[in-house]
Each structure stands twice: as C-alpha cells, then as structure tokens.
Amino acid sequence: MAINTAYRTPVLFIGHGNPMNAIEDNIWSRKFEALAAQLPTPQAILCISAHWYGPGTRVTGDAHPSTIHDFGGFPTDLFRVQYPAPGDPNLAQRIVDRLHRYGARVSLDWGLDHGSWSVLKHLRPHADVPVLQLSVDQSLSPAAIMDLGKALNALRNEGVFILGSGNITHNLRDVMTRWGATEPETPEWASSFDTNIATALEQHDTSYLMKTVGTAEFRQSHPTPDHYLPLLYTAGAVDSSDRVSFPITGFDFGSLSMRAVLFTPEAV
Ligand code: ZN
C-alpha cells in the first residue's frame, strides 16, 4: 500500500449500544447513517471492539472474517445479519509487527463481532472496505493502552481508519431497570461522567482519561471496563492538533451514553 502523506484518516470512537441498532430503523441507526456522510472512504478499517476483551493483543488475520453473533436472547433476524467485508492478512501482519512489544499475534479464532458490525452496517453498508479487529487486552494498564494506541497513529497515513467501539457509560444492570420505559431519566452519575469525559477529550487531557479508570465514579459507569477501554486506544492514536467533535450525543435507556467522538486531522 502506497503511503500518501496528503491523506490522513480521522479517528472515531462510537457508542454502539443495543445490538438491535444494527437492524432497527431508530434514532441511533439514523445518526450512524448521518455520521457515515462525514467519513472518507478508507483503505481499511481497524476496529477495536469492546466485545473482544481478554488477555493478549490480537489482530484478526482472516482473508474473509466471519460475522460473530456474540449475544443471546435477541430476535432471529439479528442472528441472520452478515457483514461480509474482506479482511487484509498482509495488513494484519504489519500491525502485529508494529505492536510486537505488546506480544501481539495474528488470530484466526475471531471474526467481526457485533461491536464492529452493528455500526459498520450503517457506516459502510456495502461492506466494501477490508475490516480487521484488534482485541482489547485486559492485562494492559490504561497507560500501556494509550501507548499502544500511539503505535497505531502512523497507520492513519496509510488510509487505515481506526474505529473504537464501546460506550462512554455502560452499566447494564442500570440499563435493565429502565428497559422498556418510554422516557427514561438519565441519572446524574451517568450525565456527569459523560460530560467529564467529553471535556477531557476536547482538551486532549489524556491523563484524565487514564486516571479516571478504577475510581468510584468509573465503577458506577463501568462495572467492568471493556466498553470504556476502546476509547483509550483511539485517544492514543490521535494528535493533539486533531479537531474533536461529537457527531452523536445522548443516552439510550437513560444511562447508556451513545456519544461518538470524531478526531479530524487539521488539514482535512
Ligand atoms: Zn456492547
């Protein structure tokens, strides 16, 4: 792949929320579609999904990654969804080489999980760009994740679109208490956590993004950190000169932040 320094991809973190957003026509799927119009066509997409959370740094290496339906209790139609984007084994190997100090390895045991395809169904509906996933390594500290994200930065000069997929607040126990409510209220803990993260992002305050992990406020918004950590990978891959915008804001089920964060190179 030729390196084109005149073109540098943006970086996006997106709140994926309910898997049903993949197939429903709702306010979130419409916002995903509107966001697609703001994004250039990349050479490849590297998605860091909250749903590939475990030990080790892995990159999907299949030429034709399978669509993984990594959930239960949803309608049959959701299990029928396919996202037949190609992979890119050569790019996977180059990313692994770039991340060798994290013990990165190519994986043939994963594919595209719903953290990827539930949003890519709307962002790239024709599945016409190669998609790779990078695992979220539960053994890395927030600082190490941010450092790993920095190692991904140069991929942006090669047209690789780095996409983090999680949610800025994600407390499923709270979500279940509000499931089905017509106009669920947003609790103060969720709105303040979401606002504080947004402020830190606008100010490129990466130390705040790291040091919040493990605090009492954090644990209320994230009983487990899997949906937050993709934000650190993406924040690591940005430049302090990138413009920060929030093309999607708001909460689903009252407390589930659907905020999307777009980091755009100054020159674009
Ligand atoms: Zn999720």
Boltz pocket constraint, residues with backbone or C-beta under 6 A from the ligand:
constraints:
  - pocket:
      binder: B
      contacts: [[A, 16], [A, 17], [A, 50], [A, 51], [A, 115], [A, 166], [A, 227]]
      max_distance: 6.0
